[in-house]
């Protein structure tokens, strides 16, 4: 299993890094479009009626491709961020409070439509973040990764109170708080890095600090770390409702695409919404 995970990770990195550091935006937009379309296929498998998986994946691919052709990869409508913001905050709270039973009560086609909306806005946010610059998009990626890593180790060391035992029994409130602390430490480090190294673009943290000050930066970083947990829990809820361990087997040793990007789905559009203020 470990060997599979390492090989898959190396292959993904070999494809991702050249597109991420390319001087033009479209290679990353196309690669991320392929990945998000695969995530759409997985969403259809987990939520839709028979035969919905290919349809949902195709709708995501066509919608994102049309947006790319229309130039939205570089200049997307800001309304998309705020729609995604509202859906994740309000809808996420409603669904997580209700648990798998509430989610299974929602129409399968409505669940599929919601997945298309969330996946497409997440892809738009990824493509737009790449056009801002490498420093910016990496700072958002690393916020999610730092929160996840800190939550894992903090939960292992201090976890006592379960966060959502009916959805993801392994997560604890102590892990969430550790993830928030890890994201704040990363933000402080990145602000220092912005001040001493000439980088292609301001990071997420520098932009937030310039707009909202130190207190606003702290609150927003904590909020984004919390939303990464919501994304993770939401995907766990979907899998639990479907009786699946992984979203698919597309990534050997890692599960599916959704398993790897679940925490990113809310964070990128919400981050884009906040810097657009």
N, C-alpha and C positions, 0 to 999 in steps of 0.2 A: 504493500500500500504506500509506504513512504517513497519507494523508488518511483512508483507511478506519479505521485504528487510532485516530486522534484522534476521529472521529465516533462510533465504537462506544464508546470510553471515556467520551465526554461523555454519551451516552445512558445508559450503565450508572450513571454518577455521578448523573444526574438522577433515576433510580429509587432508587438506594441511599441517598443522603444523607437524604431526607425520612423514610425508614423507620428509618434508624440513629439519627436525632436525635429521633424521635417520643417523646413522654413515656410511651407504652405499648409493650409488647414485641411484641404480635402482628403488626403490619405487617412488621417485620423478619423475624420467624419465618416468615411466609407467603412473603415474597419469597425468602428463603434456601431455603425448602422447594422452591419452583419451580426455583431454580437447581440444587439438589442432585439433584432429580429428572431434570433435563436431563443432569447428570453421570452419573446412573445409566443413562440411555439410551445415552450415549457408552460407558460401561463395558461394557454389553452388546454394542454394536457391535464393540468391540475384543477381547472375550474369549469371547463366547458363540457357540453354534451359530446357524444361520440363524433369524431371527425372535426371537432372545432380547433384542434391544435394547429393544423396546417393553415386554416382560415385566419386564425388570430395572428400567427406569425407572418402571413402574407399581408394582412392589413397593416401591421406595424411596419413592415418593410416598405410597402407602397406609400404609406403616409409620411414616413421619414424620408424616403427617396424624393417624394414630391416637395417636401419642405427644403431639402438640399438643393433641388433644381430651382426652386423659387428664391434661393438666396437666404433662407432663414437660418442656415447653419452659421452664417456670419452676422446677420442682423435679424434675429428672431423677435417676434412681438413680445413686449414685456408682460402683456396680459397672461401669457402662458405660464410665467413663473408664479403669478399670484393665484391662478386657478389651481395649480399644483400645490401651492402653499396651503390653500384652504382645504383641499381634498385630503392632504396628508395630516394636517393638524386636527381637523374636525372629524373626518372620516376615519382616520387612524385611531383616534380616541374612542369613537363609537364602536368600531369593530373589535378592538382589543378588549374593551370592557365587556362586550357581549360574548367573546370567545368563539370557538369553532361552531357552536350551535347557531349563533346569530349569523355567522358568515354563510353557513350551509343553507340558511333560510332565504338568502338573497338569490334572485333568479340567476341561473347559470350564464345567460347571455348578458345580463347586467354586469356580472363579475368580469366577463370577458371584455366588455366595453370599458370598464374601469381600468382594467389592465392595459388596454391599448392607450388610454389617456395618460396613465402614469409612466408607461415605458416611453412613449413618444416625447413627452415633456422632459423626461430625464435625458433622452438622447439629444434633444435640442440644447439643453443646458450643458452637456458635455461638449458638443460642437462649439457652442458660443464661448465656453471657458477656454477652449484651445485657441480661439482667435484672439483672446485677450493676451495670452502669453503662457510660456512654459511655467514660469514661477507661480502664476496664479492657479493654473489647473493642478499643479503638483501640491500646492498648499491645501487645496480642498481634498484631494485624494488622501494626503497624509493625515489630515484631521480625522477622517474616518478610520484610517488604519491605526493611528495612535490611540484613538478612543477604544477601538476593538481590542488591541493588544493589552492596553492598560486594564480594560474591563476583565479580560481573561485572567490575567495574573492577580488582579485585585480580588476577583471573585474566588479564585482558588485559595488565596491566602486568608481572606477575611469573610467570605460569603456565608451568611447565616440566614438572612431573610429572603425568601423566594420572591422574585419579581412577578412572574406570571406562570405559576406552576402548571396551569391547565394548557399552556401554549408551549413554553420552553422551560422545562424543569431545572435546567442547569444554570439559568441566569438568576442573579441576586441583586438586591438593591446596592449592596456594597460594591459589586462589580460595576454597576452603573456609575456610582460616584467616583470610583477609581478611573473609569473611562473619561469622565468629565475632567478630572484632575490631569490626566494624561494629555487631553486636548489643550488644556490651558498651558501646561508646560511647553508643549509644542508651539503654541501661539507666541509665547514669550521668546522662545529660541528663534522663531522665524522673524519676529520683529527685529531682533538683534542682527540676524543675518541680512535682512533688508538694509540695515543701516551701515553695514561694513562691506558688503559685496555688491558690485554693480550687476544687476540682473535685468533680464529683458522687460519685466513688467512688475508692478507692485503686487505683492501677495494678497490673498484674501484678508489676512490679518491687518496689513498696512492700510488697506482700503477701509476696513471697518473701523480701525482706530482713527483714521482721518475724518470719517463721517460721524462717529458716535462717541469718540473719546475712550478712555481706558475702561470706565465702568460699562459702557455699552458694548465694548469688545468682549469683556468677560461674560456678560449676560448672553450675547449672541453665540459665542463659542460653546458655552454650556448648553444652550438651546439646540445648536446643531449636533452636538454630541448626543443629546437626548433623542433627536430625530433619527439619528443613525440607528439607535436602539429600536425605535418604532419600526423602521424599515426592516430590520432583522426579525423582530417579533411578528410583523405582518406576514412575512414570507413563511415563517415557522407555522403561523396559524393556517395559512393556505395549505401547506403540506400536511399538517395534522388533520385538517378537514378532509383532504383527499386520501389520507392513509398512506402517504409517501414519505420515505426517509430523505430523499434528495429530489430536487426539481427535475433531474434527468441524469443520464450518464454520459453527457456530451464531453465532460472534462474528466478523464480518468483520474481517480484518486481525489477529486475535488467535488464530484457531483455534477451539478448543472451550472449554467451561466447565472441563473437567478440566485443560486447559492453563493456566488462570488460577488454579486453586485447589489444584493438586497439593501445593504446599509447605505449605498451610494444613491439609490433612487430618490429618496426625499431630500438628501443633503444638497445635491447640485442645484436643482431648481430653486430651493429655498435660499441658498447662498446667492444665486443670481438675482432673486427678488430683492434681497436685502441690500446688495450693492447698487441696485438700480434706483434706490430711494434718493 
